[in-house]
Amino acid sequence: MKLYKLLFIAGTALLSSCNGFLDLVPGDKESGGSFYQTEEQLKQAVVAAYVPLRSLADNDFFTGEGRSDNTHYDYTPANRGSAYVFRENIYDFVDGAENTYTNAVYYHCYKGISRANIAIDYLEKASIDAGVKKNLMGQARFLRAFFYYKLVRYYGGVPLYLHEVKTAEESFVERSSVDEVYTQIINDAKDAMDNLEAPKAFPQSGEANKGAAVMLLADVYVTRKNYKEAESLLKTLPAMGYGLLDNYKDVFATANKNSKEFLFSIQYLQGLQGGQESNFIYKFLPRSTNTRIVTGVATNNSSLGGWNVPTKDLIEVYEAGDLRKNNSIGIAEGTYNSSYMFTYTGNADIDNYIPQEGKEAVPYIKKYLNPHTDPNNTDDNWPVYRYAEALLFLAEAINEQGRASEALPYLNDIRKRAGLKAVTTTDQALLRDIILKERRVELAFENKRWHDLVRSGKAVSVMNAYGKQLKKEYSYLIESSYQVDENRLLFPLPFDEVEMNKKLKQNPGYK
Protein backbone atom coordinates (compact mmCIF):
# COMPACT_ATOMS: atom_id res chain seq x y z
CA MET A 1 0.00 0.00 0.00
CA LYS A 2 1.30 3.49 -0.85
CA LEU A 3 2.49 5.40 2.20
CA TYR A 4 0.12 8.32 1.63
CA LYS A 5 -2.85 5.98 1.95
CA LEU A 6 -1.53 4.70 5.26
CA LEU A 7 -0.83 8.28 6.33
CA PHE A 8 -4.45 9.18 5.74
CA ILE A 9 -5.62 6.29 7.91
CA ALA A 10 -3.17 7.18 10.65
CA GLY A 11 -3.79 10.90 10.41
CA THR A 12 -7.53 10.60 10.83
CA ALA A 13 -7.14 8.23 13.77
CA LEU A 14 -4.53 10.14 15.76
CA LEU A 15 -5.45 11.90 18.95
CA SER A 16 -4.86 15.63 19.23
CA SER A 17 -1.85 16.55 21.33
CA CYS A 18 -0.77 19.36 23.59
CA ASN A 19 1.39 22.30 22.48
CA GLY A 20 4.53 20.37 23.38
CA PHE A 21 5.69 17.06 21.99
CA LEU A 22 4.11 14.65 24.47
CA ASP A 23 1.37 12.33 23.23
CA LEU A 24 0.01 11.16 26.56
CA VAL A 25 -3.07 8.98 26.08
CA PRO A 26 -6.21 10.24 27.88
CA GLY A 27 -7.46 7.97 30.65
CA ASP A 28 -10.71 7.13 28.89
CA LYS A 29 -8.90 5.82 25.80
CA GLU A 30 -7.49 2.39 25.08
CA SER A 31 -3.93 2.29 26.40
CA GLY A 32 -0.89 1.67 24.22
CA GLY A 33 -0.17 -1.48 26.19
CA SER A 34 -3.40 -3.07 25.03
CA PHE A 35 -3.41 -1.58 21.53
CA TYR A 36 0.07 -2.11 20.04
CA GLN A 37 -0.14 -5.89 19.73
CA THR A 38 -0.99 -6.95 16.18
CA GLU A 39 0.99 -6.47 13.00
CA GLU A 40 -1.57 -3.99 11.70
CA GLN A 41 -1.56 -1.97 14.93
CA LEU A 42 2.24 -1.78 14.91
CA LYS A 43 2.19 -0.64 11.29
CA GLN A 44 -0.16 2.16 12.33
CA ALA A 45 2.26 3.09 15.13
CA VAL A 46 5.11 3.49 12.63
CA VAL A 47 2.97 5.36 10.11
CA ALA A 48 1.94 7.76 12.87
CA ALA A 49 5.61 8.77 13.17
CA TYR A 50 5.58 9.88 9.52
CA VAL A 51 2.64 12.27 9.99
CA PRO A 52 4.63 15.12 11.66
CA LEU A 53 6.86 15.29 8.58
CA ARG A 54 4.11 17.23 6.79
CA SER A 55 3.76 19.73 9.61
CA LEU A 56 7.54 20.05 9.66
CA ALA A 57 7.58 20.78 5.92
CA ASP A 58 5.04 23.57 6.46
CA ASN A 59 7.59 25.41 8.62
CA ASP A 60 11.01 24.14 7.59
CA PHE A 61 11.40 26.38 4.55
CA PHE A 62 11.39 29.39 6.88
CA THR A 63 14.21 27.99 9.02
CA GLY A 64 16.03 26.38 6.09
CA GLU A 65 15.87 28.27 2.82
CA GLY A 66 14.49 31.48 4.32
CA ARG A 67 17.45 31.78 6.68
CA SER A 68 19.81 31.82 3.70
CA ASP A 69 20.67 34.07 0.77
CA ASN A 70 18.47 32.02 -1.57
CA THR A 71 15.07 33.49 -0.68
CA HIS A 72 13.45 36.53 0.90
CA TYR A 73 9.82 37.52 1.40
CA ASP A 74 7.20 39.76 -0.19
CA TYR A 75 6.94 42.55 2.40
CA THR A 76 3.41 43.72 3.20
CA PRO A 77 3.22 46.78 5.47
CA ALA A 78 -0.58 46.44 5.39
CA ASN A 79 -0.34 43.50 7.81
CA ARG A 80 1.94 43.69 10.83
CA GLY A 81 0.35 40.83 12.76
CA SER A 82 2.58 38.41 14.63
CA ALA A 83 2.05 35.64 12.06
CA TYR A 84 3.76 37.82 9.43
CA VAL A 85 6.33 39.46 11.66
CA PHE A 86 7.53 36.21 13.26
CA ARG A 87 8.17 34.70 9.84
CA GLU A 88 9.94 37.81 8.58
CA ASN A 89 12.08 37.84 11.71
CA ILE A 90 13.52 34.43 10.83
CA TYR A 91 14.68 35.70 7.45
CA ASP A 92 16.08 38.88 9.03
CA PHE A 93 17.94 37.20 11.94
CA VAL A 94 15.97 39.05 14.61
CA ASP A 95 13.88 36.10 15.82
CA GLY A 96 13.62 35.20 19.48
CA ALA A 97 12.58 32.34 21.73
CA GLU A 98 8.89 33.28 21.45
CA ASN A 99 8.86 32.82 17.67
CA THR A 100 6.07 30.35 16.94
CA TYR A 101 7.57 29.21 13.63
CA THR A 102 11.01 28.22 14.90
CA ASN A 103 9.24 26.68 17.89
CA ALA A 104 6.98 24.70 15.56
CA VAL A 105 9.98 23.00 13.96
CA TYR A 106 11.18 21.96 17.42
CA TYR A 107 7.79 20.61 18.49
CA HIS A 108 7.02 18.78 15.25
CA CYS A 109 10.38 17.02 15.41
CA TYR A 110 9.74 15.90 18.96
CA LYS A 111 6.24 14.77 18.08
CA GLY A 112 7.79 12.52 15.43
CA ILE A 113 10.40 11.30 17.92
CA SER A 114 7.71 10.56 20.51
CA ARG A 115 5.77 8.45 18.04
CA ALA A 116 8.89 6.69 16.77
CA ASN A 117 9.79 5.85 20.38
CA ILE A 118 6.37 4.32 20.98
CA ALA A 119 6.71 2.20 17.85
CA ILE A 120 10.25 1.09 18.77
CA ASP A 121 9.34 0.18 22.35
CA TYR A 122 6.39 -1.98 21.34
CA LEU A 123 8.14 -3.52 18.35
CA GLU A 124 11.00 -4.73 20.54
CA LYS A 125 8.63 -6.98 22.50
CA ALA A 126 6.16 -7.76 19.70
CA SER A 127 5.47 -11.31 18.51
CA ILE A 128 4.86 -10.72 14.82
CA ASP A 129 6.41 -11.91 11.57
CA ALA A 130 10.18 -11.40 11.80
CA GLY A 131 10.48 -9.80 8.37
CA VAL A 132 7.69 -7.33 9.04
CA LYS A 133 9.12 -6.51 12.45
CA LYS A 134 12.56 -5.87 10.99
CA ASN A 135 11.19 -3.51 8.34
CA LEU A 136 9.01 -1.56 10.75
CA MET A 137 11.87 -1.22 13.22
CA GLY A 138 14.10 0.10 10.45
CA GLN A 139 11.56 2.73 9.44
CA ALA A 140 11.05 3.87 13.03
CA ARG A 141 14.80 4.12 13.62
CA PHE A 142 15.24 6.09 10.41
CA LEU A 143 12.53 8.56 11.40
CA ARG A 144 13.94 9.06 14.89
CA ALA A 145 17.39 9.68 13.43
CA PHE A 146 15.97 12.09 10.87
CA PHE A 147 14.09 14.16 13.43
CA TYR A 148 17.08 14.32 15.79
CA TYR A 149 19.34 15.32 12.90
CA LYS A 150 16.99 18.18 12.12
CA LEU A 151 17.02 19.24 15.78
CA VAL A 152 20.78 19.08 16.40
CA ARG A 153 21.56 21.22 13.36
CA TYR A 154 18.97 23.85 14.24
CA TYR A 155 19.23 23.94 18.05
CA GLY A 156 22.50 22.24 19.02
CA GLY A 157 22.48 19.71 21.84
CA VAL A 158 18.90 18.82 22.75
CA PRO A 159 17.22 16.48 25.24
CA LEU A 160 17.47 12.85 24.16
CA TYR A 161 14.33 10.75 24.59
CA LEU A 162 14.76 7.13 23.54
CA HIS A 163 11.63 5.61 25.04
CA GLU A 164 7.96 6.48 25.30
CA VAL A 165 7.37 9.34 27.73
CA LYS A 166 4.48 8.23 29.92
CA THR A 167 4.43 10.93 32.58
CA ALA A 168 5.06 14.66 32.61
CA GLU A 169 7.95 14.17 35.02
CA GLU A 170 9.78 11.97 32.53
CA SER A 171 9.87 14.84 30.03
CA PHE A 172 12.01 17.09 32.24
CA VAL A 173 15.53 16.06 31.26
CA GLU A 174 18.71 17.96 30.57
CA ARG A 175 20.13 18.76 27.16
CA SER A 176 22.52 16.17 25.79
CA SER A 177 25.71 17.35 24.13
CA VAL A 178 25.95 17.75 20.38
CA ASP A 179 28.27 14.73 20.23
CA GLU A 180 25.83 12.61 22.24
CA VAL A 181 22.97 13.50 19.91
CA TYR A 182 25.06 12.70 16.85
CA THR A 183 26.09 9.37 18.36
CA GLN A 184 22.43 8.45 18.74
CA ILE A 185 21.62 9.60 15.20
CA ILE A 186 24.44 7.48 13.78
CA ASN A 187 23.39 4.43 15.81
CA ASP A 188 19.79 4.76 14.65
CA ALA A 189 20.76 5.31 11.03
CA LYS A 190 23.05 2.27 11.07
CA ASP A 191 20.30 0.19 12.61
CA ALA A 192 17.89 1.42 9.94
CA MET A 193 20.35 0.42 7.21
CA ASP A 194 20.68 -3.05 8.67
CA ASN A 195 16.93 -3.55 8.94
CA LEU A 196 15.71 -2.03 5.70
CA GLU A 197 15.94 -3.34 2.16
CA ALA A 198 16.72 -1.56 -1.08
CA PRO A 199 13.70 -0.51 -3.16
CA LYS A 200 12.20 -3.43 -5.03
CA ALA A 201 10.81 -1.25 -7.83
CA PHE A 202 10.39 2.33 -9.00
CA PRO A 203 8.35 4.37 -8.32
CA GLN A 204 8.88 3.59 -4.66
CA SER A 205 6.15 3.31 -2.03
CA GLY A 206 7.21 6.45 -0.17
CA GLU A 207 8.32 4.53 2.92
CA ALA A 208 11.86 4.90 4.17
CA ASN A 209 14.10 2.17 2.76
CA LYS A 210 17.77 1.23 2.81
CA GLY A 211 18.66 3.96 0.31
CA ALA A 212 17.08 6.62 2.52
CA ALA A 213 19.01 5.37 5.56
CA VAL A 214 22.29 5.29 3.62
CA MET A 215 21.74 8.86 2.42
CA LEU A 216 20.86 10.13 5.88
CA LEU A 217 23.97 8.57 7.41
CA ALA A 218 26.16 9.87 4.58
CA ASP A 219 24.73 13.36 5.14
CA VAL A 220 25.63 13.10 8.82
CA TYR A 221 29.13 11.90 7.99
CA VAL A 222 29.74 14.78 5.56
CA THR A 223 28.51 17.25 8.18
CA ARG A 224 30.82 15.66 10.76
CA LYS A 225 33.68 15.62 8.21
CA ASN A 226 33.92 11.83 8.20
CA TYR A 227 34.47 11.91 4.46
CA LYS A 228 35.87 8.41 3.99
CA GLU A 229 32.82 6.81 5.59
CA ALA A 230 30.48 9.02 3.56
CA GLU A 231 32.21 8.06 0.33
CA SER A 232 31.89 4.34 1.03
CA LEU A 233 28.18 4.64 1.78
CA LEU A 234 27.31 6.82 -1.19
CA LYS A 235 28.99 4.46 -3.64
CA THR A 236 26.51 1.72 -2.68
CA LEU A 237 23.50 3.64 -4.05
CA PRO A 238 23.77 2.88 -7.81
CA ALA A 239 23.52 -0.86 -7.11
CA MET A 240 20.17 -0.19 -5.43
CA GLY A 241 18.82 1.26 -8.68
CA TYR A 242 19.14 4.97 -7.94
CA GLY A 243 20.22 7.38 -10.64
CA LEU A 244 19.60 10.72 -12.31
CA LEU A 245 16.62 11.31 -14.56
CA ASP A 246 17.72 12.43 -18.01
CA ASN A 247 16.12 15.88 -17.86
CA TYR A 248 16.09 18.22 -14.89
CA LYS A 249 12.64 19.50 -15.84
CA ASP A 250 11.23 16.00 -15.30
CA VAL A 251 12.56 15.56 -11.77
CA PHE A 252 9.75 17.48 -10.04
CA ALA A 253 6.90 16.47 -12.35
CA THR A 254 4.25 14.71 -10.31
CA ALA A 255 4.28 11.89 -12.85
CA ASN A 256 7.79 11.11 -11.56
CA LYS A 257 7.10 11.11 -7.84
CA ASN A 258 9.27 8.61 -5.95
CA SER A 259 11.34 7.95 -9.08
CA LYS A 260 14.86 6.56 -9.08
CA GLU A 261 16.20 10.06 -8.36
CA PHE A 262 14.45 10.32 -4.99
CA LEU A 263 15.85 8.59 -1.94
CA PHE A 264 13.29 10.09 0.43
CA SER A 265 10.40 12.53 0.08
CA ILE A 266 7.60 13.74 2.31
CA GLN A 267 4.49 12.27 0.73
CA TYR A 268 1.41 14.20 -0.43
CA LEU A 269 -1.64 13.32 -2.52
CA GLN A 270 -4.02 15.76 -4.13
CA GLY A 271 -7.75 15.13 -3.77
CA LEU A 272 -10.74 15.88 -1.61
CA GLN A 273 -10.10 13.28 1.09
CA GLY A 274 -8.60 16.00 3.31
CA GLY A 275 -5.19 16.37 4.87
CA GLN A 276 -3.22 14.63 2.13
CA GLU A 277 -2.70 17.46 -0.35
CA SER A 278 0.22 19.88 -0.64
CA ASN A 279 0.04 23.58 -1.53
CA PHE A 280 3.63 24.85 -1.67
CA ILE A 281 3.16 26.82 -4.88
CA TYR A 282 0.50 28.97 -3.24
CA LYS A 283 2.83 29.85 -0.36
CA PHE A 284 5.60 30.82 -2.75
CA LEU A 285 3.56 33.05 -5.10
CA PRO A 286 2.77 36.76 -4.54
CA ARG A 287 -0.36 37.34 -2.46
CA SER A 288 -3.40 37.73 -4.67
CA THR A 289 -7.13 37.18 -4.83
CA ASN A 290 -6.70 35.17 -8.05
CA THR A 291 -3.63 33.14 -9.05
CA ARG A 292 -5.18 31.56 -12.17
CA ILE A 293 -2.68 33.02 -14.64
CA VAL A 294 0.15 31.10 -12.97
CA THR A 295 -1.53 28.10 -11.36
CA GLY A 296 -4.37 27.49 -13.81
CA VAL A 297 -6.77 27.49 -10.86
CA ALA A 298 -8.59 30.56 -9.56
CA THR A 299 -7.26 30.64 -6.00
CA ASN A 300 -7.12 33.33 -3.34
CA ASN A 301 -3.74 33.04 -1.61
CA SER A 302 -3.84 36.50 -0.03
CA SER A 303 -3.41 35.09 3.49
CA LEU A 304 -0.96 32.37 2.44
CA GLY A 305 1.51 33.63 -0.14
CA GLY A 306 4.51 35.88 -0.35
CA TRP A 307 7.17 33.62 1.14
CA ASN A 308 10.37 32.02 -0.14
CA VAL A 309 10.82 34.51 -2.98
CA PRO A 310 13.98 33.77 -5.01
CA THR A 311 16.60 36.47 -4.46
CA LYS A 312 18.52 38.48 -7.00
CA ASP A 313 21.65 37.14 -5.32
CA LEU A 314 20.69 33.57 -6.23
CA ILE A 315 19.39 34.38 -9.71
CA GLU A 316 22.72 35.96 -10.63
CA VAL A 317 24.62 32.82 -9.60
CA TYR A 318 23.17 30.72 -12.45
CA GLU A 319 25.56 30.36 -15.37
CA ALA A 320 24.46 31.24 -18.88
CA GLY A 321 22.68 28.29 -20.45
CA ASP A 322 21.93 26.52 -17.16
CA LEU A 323 18.75 24.52 -17.87
CA ARG A 324 17.88 24.46 -14.17
CA LYS A 325 17.23 28.19 -13.97
CA ASN A 326 14.07 28.30 -16.06
CA ASN A 327 12.79 25.07 -14.50
CA SER A 328 13.36 26.31 -10.96
CA ILE A 329 12.25 29.96 -11.16
CA GLY A 330 9.41 31.71 -12.99
CA ILE A 331 8.34 35.34 -13.28
CA ALA A 332 4.89 36.53 -12.21
CA GLU A 333 3.96 39.77 -13.95
CA GLY A 334 1.41 42.22 -12.60
CA THR A 335 0.81 45.15 -10.31
CA TYR A 336 0.36 45.76 -6.58
CA ASN A 337 -2.60 47.74 -5.26
CA SER A 338 -2.63 50.03 -2.23
CA SER A 339 -3.23 47.00 0.02
CA TYR A 340 -0.15 45.29 -1.39
CA MET A 341 -2.20 42.63 -3.15
CA PHE A 342 -0.88 41.47 -6.51
CA THR A 343 -2.98 41.36 -9.67
CA TYR A 344 -1.47 38.91 -12.13
CA THR A 345 -1.29 39.90 -15.79
CA GLY A 346 1.31 37.43 -17.04
CA ASN A 347 3.45 34.39 -16.33
CA ALA A 348 6.88 34.49 -17.98
CA ASP A 349 10.06 32.48 -18.25
CA ILE A 350 13.04 33.93 -16.42
CA ASP A 351 15.52 33.14 -19.18
CA ASN A 352 16.20 36.28 -21.20
CA TYR A 353 13.32 38.05 -19.45
CA ILE A 354 12.80 41.68 -20.47
CA PRO A 355 10.92 43.79 -17.88
CA GLN A 356 7.63 45.18 -19.11
CA GLU A 357 6.91 48.87 -18.58
CA GLY A 358 4.34 49.50 -15.88
CA LYS A 359 4.52 45.94 -14.53
CA GLU A 360 6.13 44.38 -11.52
CA ALA A 361 8.19 41.25 -12.24
CA VAL A 362 8.21 38.98 -9.18
CA PRO A 363 10.30 35.79 -9.29
CA TYR A 364 8.71 32.70 -7.79
CA ILE A 365 9.74 29.10 -7.15
CA LYS A 366 8.65 27.09 -10.18
CA LYS A 367 9.82 23.65 -9.02
CA TYR A 368 6.53 23.01 -7.28
CA LEU A 369 4.25 24.22 -10.07
CA ASN A 370 2.41 21.26 -11.62
CA PRO A 371 -1.09 20.80 -13.09
CA HIS A 372 -3.90 20.45 -10.56
CA THR A 373 -7.62 21.11 -10.50
CA ASP A 374 -8.58 22.30 -7.00
CA PRO A 375 -7.44 25.42 -5.10
CA ASN A 376 -4.66 24.85 -2.57
CA ASN A 377 -4.69 21.18 -3.48
CA THR A 378 -1.59 19.94 -5.27
CA ASP A 379 0.12 16.59 -5.72
CA ASP A 380 3.72 17.63 -5.07
CA ASN A 381 5.88 15.75 -2.61
CA TRP A 382 8.51 17.65 -0.66
CA PRO A 383 12.01 16.44 -1.62
CA VAL A 384 14.30 15.48 1.24
CA TYR A 385 17.04 13.50 -0.50
CA ARG A 386 17.76 13.23 -4.23
CA TYR A 387 20.39 11.19 -6.03
CA ALA A 388 21.75 14.46 -7.43
CA GLU A 389 22.69 15.41 -3.89
CA ALA A 390 24.34 12.03 -3.38
CA LEU A 391 26.60 12.78 -6.36
CA LEU A 392 27.47 16.22 -5.02
CA PHE A 393 28.18 14.74 -1.59
CA LEU A 394 30.47 12.23 -3.28
CA ALA A 395 32.31 14.97 -5.12
CA GLU A 396 32.70 16.89 -1.85
CA ALA A 397 33.80 13.88 0.21
CA ILE A 398 36.41 12.81 -2.34
CA ASN A 399 37.74 16.32 -2.84
CA GLU A 400 38.10 16.81 0.91
CA GLN A 401 40.28 13.70 0.98
CA GLY A 402 42.66 15.37 -1.46
CA ARG A 403 41.58 13.49 -4.59
CA ALA A 404 40.14 16.32 -6.64
CA SER A 405 40.53 14.62 -10.01
CA GLU A 406 38.43 11.66 -8.78
CA ALA A 407 35.71 14.04 -7.59
CA LEU A 408 35.20 15.69 -10.98
CA PRO A 409 33.11 12.97 -12.69
CA TYR A 410 30.44 13.11 -9.97
CA LEU A 411 30.24 16.90 -10.16
CA ASN A 412 30.21 16.89 -13.95
CA ASP A 413 27.37 14.37 -14.14
CA ILE A 414 25.23 17.07 -12.53
CA ARG A 415 26.54 19.83 -14.76
CA LYS A 416 26.10 17.80 -17.94
CA ARG A 417 22.40 17.35 -17.23
CA ALA A 418 22.14 21.10 -16.60
CA GLY A 419 23.61 21.80 -20.04
CA LEU A 420 26.89 23.17 -18.67
CA LYS A 421 30.48 22.47 -19.57
CA ALA A 422 32.60 20.23 -17.40
CA VAL A 423 34.73 21.56 -14.57
CA THR A 424 38.40 20.64 -15.00
CA THR A 425 40.23 22.28 -12.09
CA THR A 426 41.95 20.00 -9.59
CA ASP A 427 42.73 22.76 -7.11
CA GLN A 428 41.12 21.54 -3.89
CA ALA A 429 40.15 24.94 -2.48
CA LEU A 430 38.73 26.16 -5.78
CA LEU A 431 36.83 22.94 -6.34
CA ARG A 432 35.41 23.15 -2.81
CA ASP A 433 33.78 26.49 -3.68
CA ILE A 434 32.58 25.20 -7.05
CA ILE A 435 30.85 22.23 -5.44
CA LEU A 436 29.19 24.49 -2.86
CA LYS A 437 27.93 26.75 -5.65
CA GLU A 438 26.70 23.72 -7.59
CA ARG A 439 24.75 22.56 -4.55
CA ARG A 440 23.22 26.01 -4.30
CA VAL A 441 21.66 25.93 -7.76
CA GLU A 442 20.97 22.20 -8.10
CA LEU A 443 19.26 21.98 -4.70
CA ALA A 444 17.76 25.48 -4.63
CA PHE A 445 14.51 25.68 -2.63
CA GLU A 446 14.96 22.23 -1.09
CA ASN A 447 16.04 23.59 2.34
CA LYS A 448 19.71 22.78 1.89
CA ARG A 449 21.39 26.19 1.56
CA TRP A 450 21.41 27.27 5.23
CA HIS A 451 22.85 23.95 6.38
CA ASP A 452 25.50 24.16 3.63
CA LEU A 453 26.54 27.63 4.75
CA VAL A 454 26.82 26.54 8.38
CA ARG A 455 28.80 23.35 7.82
CA SER A 456 31.12 25.07 5.33
CA GLY A 457 31.92 27.78 7.89
CA LYS A 458 30.68 30.51 5.55
CA ALA A 459 27.34 31.39 7.17
CA VAL A 460 28.51 34.41 9.16
CA SER A 461 30.49 36.10 6.39
CA VAL A 462 28.06 35.28 3.58
CA MET A 463 24.92 36.33 5.43
CA ASN A 464 26.41 39.56 6.79
CA ALA A 465 27.54 40.59 3.31
CA TYR A 466 24.18 39.59 1.85
CA GLY A 467 22.30 41.47 4.58
CA LYS A 468 24.37 44.60 4.05
CA GLN A 469 23.37 44.63 0.40
CA LEU A 470 19.75 43.82 1.21
CA LYS A 471 19.46 46.78 3.59
CA LYS A 472 20.50 49.07 0.76
CA GLU A 473 17.59 47.77 -1.30
CA TYR A 474 14.80 47.52 1.31
CA SER A 475 14.11 50.43 3.65
CA TYR A 476 11.87 48.30 5.88
CA LEU A 477 14.84 46.29 7.20
CA ILE A 478 15.85 47.53 10.65
CA GLU A 479 19.46 48.18 11.62
CA SER A 480 19.62 45.16 13.93
CA SER A 481 18.68 42.78 11.11
CA TYR A 482 21.39 40.62 9.54
CA GLN A 483 23.79 41.16 12.43
CA VAL A 484 24.92 37.56 12.19
CA ASP A 485 27.35 36.06 14.67
CA GLU A 486 28.14 32.54 15.88
CA ASN A 487 25.15 32.59 18.23
CA ARG A 488 22.82 33.04 15.26
CA LEU A 489 23.95 29.77 13.73
CA LEU A 490 21.48 28.12 16.11
CA PHE A 491 17.86 28.90 16.82
CA PRO A 492 16.67 29.39 20.40
CA LEU A 493 14.92 26.66 22.31
CA PRO A 494 11.21 27.51 22.66
CA PHE A 495 10.62 29.96 25.50
CA ASP A 496 7.89 27.78 27.05
CA GLU A 497 10.18 24.74 27.13
CA VAL A 498 12.89 26.60 28.99
CA GLU A 499 10.36 28.08 31.40
CA MET A 500 8.74 24.72 32.16
CA ASN A 501 11.88 22.63 32.30
CA LYS A 502 14.37 24.28 34.64
CA LYS A 503 17.02 21.77 33.58
CA LEU A 504 17.21 23.39 30.15
CA LYS A 505 19.64 26.19 29.41
CA GLN A 506 18.86 28.58 26.56
CA ASN A 507 21.24 28.88 23.61
CA PRO A 508 23.75 31.78 23.92
CA GLY A 509 22.53 35.10 22.56
CA TYR A 510 18.85 34.47 23.31
CA LYS A 511 16.78 35.36 26.35
Disulfide bonds with the S-S distance in Angstrom:
none
